[in-house]
Amino acid sequence: MNLKHALEARKERKRLQEEAQAAQRRSMVIEEDLKDWKIKLRKETYDADQTLLIGLPGSGKSTTVKYFRMIYAKREWEIRRSSWRAVVRLNIVQSTICVLEFIKERFVGQESTSGNEIDHPDDNSQAYEHDLVLISSPVEICSQQAVENPMVTVQGISSSVSLLNDEYKAALKFLPSLYVLEADLKSIIQMDFELESASSTLEDSEPSSIPRASGARARLLQSSTTLFADIVSATNSILTSEEIRGALVENGFHVDYLPWLNSMDISRISGSDYQPSDIDIMRANLRSVGLRKDPLEQIPMKLPLPIIFYDIGRSVNVMRTRTWIPFIDTLMFHLIFHTSVSISDEFSPLLGQKVKAGNYLEDSMTLWSSISASPFLRNTYFLVFFTKVDLLERQLDSGIRFKDHVKDYNGSRNDAASVFPFGAANLLI
């Protein structure tokens, strides 16, 4: 009797298991049919697969767009390559301005002289076709974050007066010219990116025959290249000076993560025949405000539709979802959430920025909770990109204790291999 019951129970378990497997297969078929239906509906309704990029400032949204373009839109990537020349040089010019203003204000002990200042162009006077507006010079950030005591002691330097030698005094004379060069480079960037964002230009023109703006751009390009080479050759030793770097670090500025501040790269970039490398472009920082639209003109064959990226810029408070929810249409959008797993954001291509208070990981968790709980996004496809893991490793290796900054972490180990899964798990709950 017991054996009979056991055999019947075994058969019943097998039957239930087979039914469950069949139900799972039916469910998978239904999901695939639903997915195909949504793709078909998007094809009939929209001419592109629109993807919204969300994340805190500096979380890597623009890097994602550049990476997709470099991998999947190679012709477009090559067409745009020369346009990044002005962006790379603008990063260096703005960093040079910040270094010289730092020397002037900290070691001369005086405010910027009005007679030597060049009026900055109104950055909001010309908007890009996709609401891209260049952020103003980093010198404003420098002046806002001024250290009250200008006296530092770095590598034997005992006072601000001893640091200001003749070489530094001579370099300060280039500040007015640097402001002119900064404005010229911004003008070139605006013209380049307006032209090259047009689909007709990309489809109908070869890289060597893309129409440029009138002779004004050509004159700006030639004069800015000459001026850039002259100024960089004169200030190169200042930018790469260990003495100056030490003083900057002592006053709270981070220079370790700034690209191009070495003699070899600066010399290469200042050449008249300079073409940005892939690494140069990935490092270059074109800071923007407002909603930015980045269409990916060429796509891999596996994707059903072209991709249009929408990057919610710095002018939108991403911590308040109601400021960007109006951009969402749950049928047409995917959403890629960028989260920095570093404790703080130390990286900035503009040397004038200091480390910001607070920690990015907790802020990202707060933002993710707000986004994932939104009823407006219940039918949206989510992708989560974890960024700046290398920065987290450097921070932990330097002695920073993760649990001092993230209260919920109760692990005993303080290495990236232990900390990263904690952050990922909290974001994906």
Secondary structure per residue as TSV (DSSP state, phi and psi in degrees):
chain	resnum	aa	ss	phi	psi
A	1	M	-	360.0	-46.6
A	2	N	H	-63.4	-39.0
A	3	L	H	-65.2	-39.7
A	4	K	H	-63.1	-44.7
A	5	H	H	-63.1	-37.3
A	6	A	H	-65.6	-41.6
A	7	L	H	-65.9	-40.3
A	8	E	H	-65.0	-40.7
A	9	A	H	-64.7	-37.8
A	10	R	H	-64.5	-43.7
A	11	K	H	-63.0	-39.6
A	12	E	H	-65.2	-41.5
A	13	R	H	-62.3	-40.5
A	14	K	H	-64.9	-40.4
A	15	R	H	-64.1	-44.3
A	16	L	H	-64.2	-37.9
A	17	Q	H	-64.9	-43.0
A	18	E	H	-65.0	-39.0
A	19	E	H	-64.6	-41.0
A	20	A	H	-64.1	-41.1
A	21	Q	H	-65.4	-39.8
A	22	A	H	-65.3	-41.3
A	23	A	H	-63.3	-38.5
A	24	Q	H	-64.8	-40.5
A	25	R	H	-64.2	-41.3
A	26	R	H	-63.3	-40.6
A	27	S	H	-62.7	-41.0
A	28	M	H	-65.1	-39.4
A	29	V	H	-63.7	-42.6
A	30	I	H	-63.0	-42.7
A	31	E	H	-62.7	-41.3
A	32	E	H	-65.5	-41.3
A	33	D	H	-62.9	-41.2
A	34	L	H	-65.1	-40.2
A	35	K	H	-63.0	-45.4
A	36	D	H	-62.5	-38.2
A	37	W	H	-64.7	-42.1
A	38	K	H	-64.4	-40.9
A	39	I	H	-63.5	-43.6
A	40	K	H	-62.9	-40.9
A	41	L	H	-65.5	-39.7
A	42	R	H	-64.9	-39.2
A	43	K	H	-62.4	-39.8
A	44	E	H	-75.1	-27.8
A	45	T	H	-95.8	-37.7
A	46	Y	-	-127.1	156.3
A	47	D	S	-100.0	6.9
A	48	A	S	-156.2	154.1
A	49	D	E	-90.4	110.2
A	50	Q	E	-95.7	130.1
A	51	T	E	-126.1	125.7
A	52	L	E	-95.9	130.5
A	53	L	E	-101.1	121.1
A	54	I	E	-122.2	143.0
A	55	G	E	166.7	163.6
A	56	L	S	-66.3	157.4
A	57	P	T	-54.6	133.0
A	58	G	T	84.8	9.6
A	59	S	S	-85.6	-4.9
A	60	G	S	106.0	19.2
A	61	K	H	-64.7	-47.5
A	62	S	H	-66.8	-31.0
A	63	T	H	-64.8	-36.3
A	64	T	H	-61.0	-45.0
A	65	V	H	-62.0	-45.0
A	66	K	H	-63.5	-39.3
A	67	Y	H	-64.5	-46.3
A	68	F	H	-59.7	-42.1
A	69	R	H	-67.1	-39.8
A	70	M	H	-64.8	-38.4
A	71	I	H	-82.8	-43.8
A	72	Y	H	-106.3	-13.9
A	73	A	-	-130.3	64.0
A	74	K	H	-63.8	-38.7
A	75	R	H	-65.3	-44.2
A	76	E	H	-63.5	-38.1
A	77	W	H	-60.1	-43.9
A	78	E	H	-68.6	-37.3
A	79	I	H	-61.3	-40.1
A	80	R	H	-82.9	-10.0
A	81	R	H	-54.1	-49.4
A	82	S	T	-65.0	-25.3
A	83	S	T	-67.4	-25.3
A	84	W	H	-76.1	-10.6
A	85	R	H	-57.3	-46.2
A	86	A	H	-67.1	-33.7
A	87	V	H	-67.7	-45.3
A	88	V	H	-59.2	-47.0
A	89	R	H	-67.4	-34.7
A	90	L	H	-62.9	-41.1
A	91	N	H	-57.3	-43.3
A	92	I	H	-68.6	-42.4
A	93	V	H	-61.5	-45.0
A	94	Q	H	-66.7	-36.2
A	95	S	H	-66.6	-39.4
A	96	T	H	-64.1	-42.0
A	97	I	H	-57.9	-44.1
A	98	C	H	-65.2	-41.4
A	99	V	H	-62.1	-46.4
A	100	L	H	-68.9	-37.6
A	101	E	H	-66.2	-36.2
A	102	F	H	-60.9	-47.0
A	103	I	H	-60.6	-45.0
A	104	K	I	-64.6	-46.4
A	105	E	I	-81.6	-32.4
A	106	R	I	-87.2	-34.3
A	107	F	I	-110.7	-15.3
A	108	V	I	-94.2	-29.2
A	109	G	-	77.1	32.2
A	110	Q	-	-136.8	157.8
A	111	E	-	-76.3	165.8
A	112	S	-	-63.0	130.8
A	113	T	-	-77.4	127.7
A	114	S	G	-61.3	-32.1
A	115	G	G	-68.1	-22.4
A	116	N	G	-98.3	-3.0
A	117	E	-	-84.2	145.0
A	118	I	-	-105.0	128.2
A	119	D	-	-59.7	130.5
A	120	H	-	-74.9	144.0
A	121	P	-	-65.9	152.2
A	122	D	-	-71.5	105.8
A	123	D	T	-65.1	-21.2
A	124	N	T	-95.3	2.8
A	125	S	S	-72.7	-29.4
A	126	Q	S	-126.0	114.2
A	127	A	-	-99.1	150.0
A	128	Y	-	-70.6	166.5
A	129	E	T	-59.1	-31.1
A	130	H	T	-111.2	39.2
A	131	D	S	60.0	34.4
A	132	L	-	-93.3	121.6
A	133	V	E	-127.7	129.6
A	134	L	E	-71.4	140.2
A	135	I	-	-76.5	151.0
A	136	S	-	-72.0	177.7
A	137	S	-	-61.1	147.4
A	138	P	T	-69.3	-10.8
A	139	V	H	-63.2	-28.9
A	140	E	H	-64.5	-39.1
A	141	I	H	-66.0	-41.4
A	142	C	H	-58.0	-47.6
A	143	S	H	-68.3	-33.2
A	144	Q	H	-70.8	-29.7
A	145	Q	T	-104.2	27.9
A	146	A	-	-62.6	140.9
A	147	V	-	-85.0	132.3
A	148	E	S	-63.1	-39.3
A	149	N	-	-97.0	112.7
A	150	P	-	-78.4	-4.7
A	151	M	-	-85.9	128.3
A	152	V	-	-130.8	160.1
A	153	T	-	-129.8	101.5
A	154	V	B	-133.6	122.7
A	155	Q	T	48.8	48.6
A	156	G	T	88.0	-1.5
A	157	I	B	-83.0	121.8
A	158	S	-	-102.4	-16.9
A	159	S	S	-155.0	164.6
A	160	S	H	-65.7	-31.7
A	161	V	H	-66.1	-40.2
A	162	S	H	-68.8	-26.0
A	163	L	H	-74.3	-29.8
A	164	L	-	-83.1	80.3
A	165	N	-	-86.4	-178.4
A	166	D	H	-62.7	-34.8
A	167	E	H	-63.0	-42.6
A	168	Y	H	-69.3	-39.2
A	169	K	H	-60.9	-40.7
A	170	A	H	-65.7	-36.9
A	171	A	H	-66.7	-32.2
A	172	L	H	-62.5	-23.4
A	173	K	T	-67.1	-14.9
A	174	F	T	-86.5	-5.2
A	175	L	H	-57.1	-48.9
A	176	P	H	-57.8	-41.4
A	177	S	H	-66.4	-33.5
A	178	L	H	-65.8	-38.4
A	179	Y	H	-65.6	-38.7
A	180	V	H	-62.6	-45.5
A	181	L	H	-63.3	-39.7
A	182	E	H	-59.5	-46.1
A	183	A	H	-64.0	-40.2
A	184	D	H	-64.0	-43.6
A	185	L	H	-64.6	-38.0
A	186	K	H	-63.3	-39.1
A	187	S	H	-64.0	-42.0
A	188	I	H	-62.6	-43.1
A	189	I	H	-61.7	-44.2
A	190	Q	H	-60.7	-43.8
A	191	M	H	-66.1	-43.9
A	192	D	H	-63.5	-48.1
A	193	F	H	-75.6	-26.5
A	194	E	H	-66.0	-45.6
A	195	L	H	-65.1	-45.2
A	196	E	H	-85.3	-2.6
A	197	S	T	-86.7	-8.0
A	198	A	-	-77.7	128.7
A	199	S	H	-62.5	-39.1
A	200	S	H	-63.0	-36.4
A	201	T	H	-64.2	-41.8
A	202	L	H	-72.1	-34.4
A	203	E	H	-80.1	-34.9
A	204	D	H	-99.6	-9.4
A	205	S	-	-118.3	144.8
A	206	E	-	-80.5	156.5
A	207	P	G	-53.1	-35.7
A	208	S	G	-81.6	-9.3
A	209	S	G	-120.7	19.2
A	210	I	-	-64.9	128.3
A	211	P	-	-65.3	138.0
A	212	R	-	-106.5	174.1
A	213	A	-	-67.1	177.1
A	214	S	-	-59.1	-176.9
A	215	G	H	-57.4	-15.7
A	216	A	H	-60.8	-41.1
A	217	R	H	-66.6	-43.4
A	218	A	H	-60.3	-41.1
A	219	R	H	-67.3	-41.5
A	220	L	H	-61.7	-43.6
A	221	L	H	-62.8	-45.2
A	222	Q	H	-65.8	-46.7
A	223	S	H	-67.5	-37.7
A	224	S	H	-69.4	-36.1
A	225	T	H	-63.9	-44.7
A	226	T	H	-65.0	-46.2
A	227	L	H	-64.9	-40.5
A	228	F	H	-60.7	-46.5
A	229	A	H	-62.4	-41.2
A	230	D	H	-65.1	-46.1
A	231	I	H	-69.3	-43.8
A	232	V	H	-63.2	-40.6
A	233	S	H	-64.3	-30.6
A	234	A	H	-83.2	-26.7
A	235	T	H	-109.7	2.0
A	236	N	H	-55.3	-44.7
A	237	S	H	-65.8	-28.6
A	238	I	H	-71.1	-45.9
A	239	L	H	-63.1	-33.3
A	240	T	T	-101.1	9.2
A	241	S	-	-71.7	125.7
A	242	E	H	-64.8	-30.3
A	243	E	H	-63.0	-48.0
A	244	I	H	-68.2	-41.8
A	245	R	H	-57.8	-42.7
A	246	G	H	-61.7	-42.2
A	247	A	H	-65.5	-39.2
A	248	L	H	-64.0	-45.6
A	249	V	H	-62.4	-41.2
A	250	E	H	-60.6	-29.7
A	251	N	T	-96.9	13.5
A	252	G	T	94.4	7.4
A	253	F	B	-93.9	144.7
A	254	H	-	-104.5	123.7
A	255	V	-	-115.6	-9.9
A	256	D	T	-67.4	-26.8
A	257	Y	T	-102.9	8.2
A	258	L	-	-84.0	117.9
A	259	P	T	-71.3	157.2
A	260	W	T	77.6	-8.6
A	261	L	-	-84.1	58.5
A	262	N	S	-141.7	156.2
A	263	S	H	-59.0	-40.0
A	264	M	H	-65.6	-48.1
A	265	D	H	-66.5	-42.0
A	266	I	H	-62.4	-41.3
A	267	S	H	-63.8	-41.1
A	268	R	H	-64.7	-43.5
A	269	I	H	-72.2	-25.7
A	270	S	T	-82.6	-6.2
A	271	G	S	-66.4	147.7
A	272	S	T	-67.0	-24.4
A	273	D	T	-101.9	18.6
A	274	Y	-	-65.3	130.0
A	275	Q	-	-123.7	125.7
A	276	P	-	-59.0	135.1
A	277	S	-	-79.2	170.8
A	278	D	H	-58.7	-41.1
A	279	I	H	-65.5	-40.9
A	280	D	H	-57.1	-44.7
A	281	I	H	-67.2	-42.4
A	282	M	H	-64.2	-32.5
A	283	R	H	-79.7	-29.4
A	284	A	-	-60.9	143.4
A	285	N	-	-120.7	109.2
A	286	L	-	-104.0	86.0
A	287	R	-	-70.8	140.4
A	288	S	E	-143.4	164.0
A	289	V	E	-126.2	160.2
A	290	G	S	86.1	173.6
A	291	L	E	-77.2	122.8
A	292	R	E	-109.2	133.0
A	293	K	E	-107.3	123.8
A	294	D	E	-127.1	95.4
A	295	P	E	-75.8	139.8
A	296	L	E	-99.5	104.0
A	297	E	-	-70.2	-37.7
A	298	Q	S	-112.9	134.5
A	299	I	-	-130.3	156.5
A	300	P	-	-66.2	149.5
A	301	M	T	-61.5	-23.8
A	302	K	T	-72.3	-22.1
A	303	L	S	-81.5	135.9
A	304	P	S	-72.6	-26.3
A	305	L	S	-138.8	156.0
A	306	P	-	-60.0	160.7
A	307	I	E	-110.6	136.1
A	308	I	E	-121.0	119.5
A	309	F	E	-90.7	137.5
A	310	Y	E	-117.4	117.7
A	311	D	E	-105.3	114.6
A	312	I	E	-76.6	113.8
A	313	G	-	-81.3	-168.6
A	314	R	T	-72.5	-17.6
A	315	S	T	-77.9	-12.6
A	316	V	S	-100.9	128.3
A	317	N	-	-78.2	98.9
A	318	V	T	-69.6	-17.3
A	319	M	T	-74.0	-14.2
A	320	R	S	-113.5	101.6
A	321	T	G	-61.9	-26.3
A	322	R	G	-67.8	-13.8
A	323	T	G	-79.3	-20.4
A	324	W	T	-125.9	-8.9
A	325	I	G	-55.6	-35.1
A	326	P	G	-58.5	-18.6
A	327	F	G	-78.6	-9.1
A	328	I	-	-91.4	133.4
A	329	D	-	-126.1	112.8
A	330	T	T	-62.7	-19.7
A	331	L	T	-80.5	-34.2
A	332	M	T	-100.1	-10.1
A	333	F	E	-112.7	138.3
A	334	H	E	-98.1	163.3
A	335	L	E	-133.9	124.8
A	336	I	E	-107.5	116.6
A	337	F	E	-96.8	124.2
A	338	H	E	-102.4	125.8
A	339	T	E	-128.5	129.1
A	340	S	E	-85.1	123.3
A	341	V	-	-89.9	3.8
A	342	S	S	-75.2	159.0
A	343	I	S	-71.8	-40.0
A	344	S	S	-142.5	162.3
A	345	D	-	-93.5	96.3
A	346	E	-	-88.2	-18.6
A	347	F	-	-83.5	134.4
A	348	S	-	-154.6	125.5
A	349	P	S	-66.7	-12.0
A	350	L	S	-101.8	115.7
A	351	L	T	-62.7	-20.9
A	352	G	T	-71.3	-5.3
A	353	Q	-	-96.0	135.0
A	354	K	B	-94.2	171.1
A	355	V	-	-65.9	131.7
A	356	K	-	-84.6	150.5
A	357	A	S	-70.3	162.5
A	358	G	S	88.3	-177.5
A	359	N	-	-135.3	139.5
A	360	Y	H	-68.4	-34.4
A	361	L	H	-64.4	-47.8
A	362	E	H	-65.0	-39.4
A	363	D	H	-63.0	-38.6
A	364	S	H	-65.4	-39.6
A	365	M	H	-62.3	-41.7
A	366	T	H	-63.3	-44.4
A	367	L	H	-64.1	-42.9
A	368	W	H	-61.8	-41.5
A	369	S	H	-60.2	-41.0
A	370	S	H	-66.6	-41.3
A	371	I	H	-71.0	-48.5
A	372	S	H	-68.3	-22.2
A	373	A	T	-90.2	-4.0
A	374	S	-	-71.7	127.5
A	375	P	G	-66.8	-20.7
A	376	F	G	-69.6	-18.7
A	377	L	G	-109.8	15.7
A	378	R	T	-66.2	-23.8
A	379	N	T	-107.2	13.8
A	380	T	-	-91.6	140.5
A	381	Y	E	-79.1	130.5
A	382	F	E	-110.4	138.7
A	383	L	E	-124.7	139.4
A	384	V	E	-116.8	121.4
A	385	F	E	-105.8	124.2
A	386	F	E	-94.9	123.7
A	387	T	E	-120.1	163.4
A	388	K	-	61.7	34.7
A	389	V	H	-64.6	-36.5
A	390	D	H	-63.8	-35.1
A	391	L	H	-68.0	-39.0
A	392	L	H	-59.8	-42.9
A	393	E	H	-60.6	-43.5
A	394	R	H	-64.6	-38.9
A	395	Q	H	-65.4	-44.4
A	396	L	H	-68.5	-38.3
A	397	D	H	-64.9	-27.1
A	398	S	T	-78.7	-5.6
A	399	G	T	109.0	-2.3
A	400	I	-	-68.3	131.3
A	401	R	-	-92.5	121.3
A	402	F	G	-61.4	-41.0
A	403	K	G	-67.6	-18.6
A	404	D	G	-72.6	-18.7
A	405	H	T	-111.9	-25.4
A	406	V	-	-120.4	103.7
A	407	K	T	-64.4	-31.9
A	408	D	T	-75.4	-11.8
A	409	Y	-	-79.2	120.7
A	410	N	-	-119.1	16.8
A	411	G	-	-72.3	157.3
A	412	S	S	-89.6	-21.9
A	413	R	-	-93.3	148.7
A	414	N	-	-122.8	47.6
A	415	D	S	-122.9	160.6
A	416	A	H	-61.3	-35.1
A	417	A	H	-62.6	-28.8
A	418	S	H	-92.0	-35.9
A	419	V	H	-77.6	-41.0
A	420	F	H	-60.2	-46.1
A	421	P	H	-58.3	-32.7
A	422	F	H	-62.7	-48.2
A	423	G	H	-63.7	-42.2
A	424	A	H	-64.7	-42.5
A	425	A	H	-63.3	-40.0
A	426	N	H	-67.9	-31.1
A	427	L	H	-78.4	-28.9
A	428	L	H	-98.0	4.1
A	429	I	-	-65.7	360.0
